Amino acid sequence: MDEEKRRIVAQSYAPGVSVSVVERRYDVNANLIFTWRRDPRYKPADDGEGALSFLSVEVVPDPPSSEPAAASDGRIEIALSNGHRVSATGSFDVDALCRVVRALGG
């Protein structure tokens, strides 16, 4: 839990990111994030190691197909900065997908 708090606090300090954005992302009250920011246990490292960065995302439509469109529950593909790619098609558990991305270093 401490590691997750550190990650949340670090994201709240990222350039261009407000505490309210982080609050909504993690469903955590903003006052709690500000409390964690004052706690030295959750202070981000100054050495840049483990520093968070946001990546630009480009959403592109599927290429046109000559076949009739098929119904699908959904598809997502995530390219991580470390070269790993995660792809999920159909119905999938978003929380499980997030855990996979975190485990791969995303």
Short mmCIF file of the C-alpha atoms (twelve columns), coordinates in Angstrom:
data_MODEL
# 
_entry.id   MODEL 
# 
loop_
_atom_site.group_PDB 
_atom_site.id 
_atom_site.type_symbol 
_atom_site.label_atom_id 
_atom_site.label_alt_id 
_atom_site.label_comp_id 
_atom_site.label_asym_id 
_atom_site.label_seq_id 
_atom_site.Cartn_x 
_atom_site.Cartn_y 
_atom_site.Cartn_z 
_atom_site.pdbx_PDB_model_num 
ATOM 1   C CA . MET A 1   0.000   0.000  0.000   1 
ATOM 2   C CA . ASP A 2   2.891   2.389  0.742   1 
ATOM 3   C CA . GLU A 3   4.258   1.857  -2.767  1 
ATOM 4   C CA . GLU A 4   0.884   2.730  -4.279  1 
ATOM 5   C CA . LYS A 5   0.732   5.902  -2.158  1 
ATOM 6   C CA . ARG A 6   4.229   6.862  -3.364  1 
ATOM 7   C CA . ARG A 7   3.139   6.305  -6.975  1 
ATOM 8   C CA . ILE A 8   0.006   8.432  -6.472  1 
ATOM 9   C CA . VAL A 9   2.000   11.232 -4.821  1 
ATOM 10  C CA . ALA A 10  4.634   11.130 -7.575  1 
ATOM 11  C CA . GLN A 11  1.943   11.449 -10.236 1 
ATOM 12  C CA . SER A 12  0.442   14.424 -8.393  1 
ATOM 13  C CA . TYR A 13  3.791   16.247 -8.835  1 
ATOM 14  C CA . ALA A 14  4.126   15.442 -12.568 1 
ATOM 15  C CA . PRO A 15  4.336   18.551 -14.775 1 
ATOM 16  C CA . GLY A 16  0.952   19.568 -16.118 1 
ATOM 17  C CA . VAL A 17  -0.970  17.182 -13.867 1 
ATOM 18  C CA . SER A 18  -3.236  18.453 -11.103 1 
ATOM 19  C CA . VAL A 19  -4.151  16.678 -7.896  1 
ATOM 20  C CA . SER A 20  -7.764  16.586 -9.084  1 
ATOM 21  C CA . VAL A 21  -6.731  14.553 -12.157 1 
ATOM 22  C CA . VAL A 22  -4.886  12.049 -9.960  1 
ATOM 23  C CA . GLU A 23  -7.805  12.036 -7.509  1 
ATOM 24  C CA . ARG A 24  -10.217 10.968 -10.238 1 
ATOM 25  C CA . ARG A 25  -7.785  8.446  -11.742 1 
ATOM 26  C CA . TYR A 26  -7.378  6.558  -8.449  1 
ATOM 27  C CA . ASP A 27  -10.740 7.441  -6.856  1 
ATOM 28  C CA . VAL A 28  -8.908  8.925  -3.844  1 
ATOM 29  C CA . ASN A 29  -9.989  12.096 -2.053  1 
ATOM 30  C CA . ALA A 30  -7.796  15.094 -2.889  1 
ATOM 31  C CA . ASN A 31  -7.370  15.942 0.807   1 
ATOM 32  C CA . LEU A 32  -5.869  12.493 1.353   1 
ATOM 33  C CA . ILE A 33  -3.406  13.038 -1.511  1 
ATOM 34  C CA . PHE A 34  -2.352  16.376 0.004   1 
ATOM 35  C CA . THR A 35  -1.869  14.617 3.379   1 
ATOM 36  C CA . TRP A 36  0.341   11.995 1.717   1 
ATOM 37  C CA . ARG A 37  2.322   14.747 -0.035  1 
ATOM 38  C CA . ARG A 38  3.245   16.203 3.380   1 
ATOM 39  C CA . ASP A 39  4.279   12.783 4.733   1 
ATOM 40  C CA . PRO A 40  8.027   12.189 4.136   1 
ATOM 41  C CA . ARG A 41  7.409   8.430  3.709   1 
ATOM 42  C CA . TYR A 42  5.668   9.069  0.397   1 
ATOM 43  C CA . LYS A 43  7.933   11.801 -0.968  1 
ATOM 44  C CA . PRO A 44  9.114   11.026 -4.519  1 
ATOM 45  C CA . ALA A 45  12.794  10.228 -4.990  1 
ATOM 46  C CA . ASP A 46  14.921  13.220 -6.056  1 
ATOM 47  C CA . ASP A 47  17.352  11.132 -8.089  1 
ATOM 48  C CA . GLY A 48  14.938  10.665 -10.991 1 
ATOM 49  C CA . GLU A 49  14.980  6.907  -10.534 1 
ATOM 50  C CA . GLY A 50  11.486  5.582  -10.982 1 
ATOM 51  C CA . ALA A 51  10.361  8.977  -12.230 1 
ATOM 52  C CA . LEU A 52  6.998   8.953  -13.910 1 
ATOM 53  C CA . SER A 53  6.339   10.385 -17.305 1 
ATOM 54  C CA . PHE A 54  3.260   10.668 -19.431 1 
ATOM 55  C CA . LEU A 55  3.336   9.442  -22.987 1 
ATOM 56  C CA . SER A 56  1.413   10.862 -25.877 1 
ATOM 57  C CA . VAL A 57  -1.351  8.624  -27.189 1 
ATOM 58  C CA . GLU A 58  -2.673  8.527  -30.711 1 
ATOM 59  C CA . VAL A 59  -6.052  6.924  -31.357 1 
ATOM 60  C CA . VAL A 60  -6.355  5.672  -34.903 1 
ATOM 61  C CA . PRO A 61  -9.358  4.029  -36.558 1 
ATOM 62  C CA . ASP A 62  -9.169  0.459  -37.793 1 
ATOM 63  C CA . PRO A 63  -8.283  0.288  -41.489 1 
ATOM 64  C CA . PRO A 64  -11.308 -0.091 -43.756 1 
ATOM 65  C CA . SER A 65  -12.227 -3.656 -44.533 1 
ATOM 66  C CA . SER A 66  -14.066 -5.145 -47.486 1 
ATOM 67  C CA . GLU A 67  -15.695 -7.644 -45.125 1 
ATOM 68  C CA . PRO A 68  -18.898 -6.779 -43.265 1 
ATOM 69  C CA . ALA A 69  -18.272 -5.299 -39.834 1 
ATOM 70  C CA . ALA A 70  -18.361 -7.839 -37.028 1 
ATOM 71  C CA . ALA A 71  -19.656 -7.017 -33.586 1 
ATOM 72  C CA . SER A 72  -17.032 -7.069 -30.850 1 
ATOM 73  C CA . ASP A 73  -16.984 -6.208 -27.156 1 
ATOM 74  C CA . GLY A 74  -13.834 -4.129 -27.469 1 
ATOM 75  C CA . ARG A 75  -10.171 -4.052 -28.335 1 
ATOM 76  C CA . ILE A 76  -7.261  -2.223 -26.768 1 
ATOM 77  C CA . GLU A 77  -3.559  -2.273 -27.537 1 
ATOM 78  C CA . ILE A 78  -1.009  -0.589 -25.294 1 
ATOM 79  C CA . ALA A 79  2.607   0.061  -26.324 1 
ATOM 80  C CA . LEU A 80  4.785   0.640  -23.263 1 
ATOM 81  C CA . SER A 81  7.878   2.838  -23.301 1 
ATOM 82  C CA . ASN A 82  10.070  -0.181 -22.452 1 
ATOM 83  C CA . GLY A 83  9.072   -1.960 -25.687 1 
ATOM 84  C CA . HIS A 84  6.439   -4.312 -24.274 1 
ATOM 85  C CA . ARG A 85  3.038   -4.394 -25.986 1 
ATOM 86  C CA . VAL A 86  -0.223  -5.431 -24.343 1 
ATOM 87  C CA . SER A 87  -3.273  -6.295 -26.426 1 
ATOM 88  C CA . ALA A 88  -6.743  -7.308 -25.203 1 
ATOM 89  C CA . THR A 89  -9.721  -8.189 -27.370 1 
ATOM 90  C CA . GLY A 90  -13.307 -8.912 -26.418 1 
ATOM 91  C CA . SER A 91  -14.472 -8.617 -22.839 1 
ATOM 92  C CA . PHE A 92  -11.664 -8.069 -20.339 1 
ATOM 93  C CA . ASP A 93  -11.226 -7.019 -16.735 1 
ATOM 94  C CA . VAL A 94  -9.833  -3.461 -16.710 1 
ATOM 95  C CA . ASP A 95  -8.300  -3.891 -13.230 1 
ATOM 96  C CA . ALA A 96  -6.517  -7.064 -14.320 1 
ATOM 97  C CA . LEU A 97  -5.241  -5.294 -17.437 1 
ATOM 98  C CA . CYS A 98  -3.907  -2.448 -15.272 1 
ATOM 99  C CA . ARG A 99  -2.086  -4.959 -13.056 1 
ATOM 100 C CA . VAL A 100 -0.468  -6.538 -16.130 1 
ATOM 101 C CA . VAL A 101 0.685   -3.133 -17.414 1 
ATOM 102 C CA . ARG A 102 2.156   -2.245 -13.982 1 
ATOM 103 C CA . ALA A 103 3.931   -5.622 -13.788 1 
ATOM 104 C CA . LEU A 104 5.507   -4.999 -17.186 1 
ATOM 105 C CA . GLY A 105 6.837   -1.665 -16.018 1 
ATOM 106 C CA . GLY A 106 4.292   0.599  -17.679 1 
# 
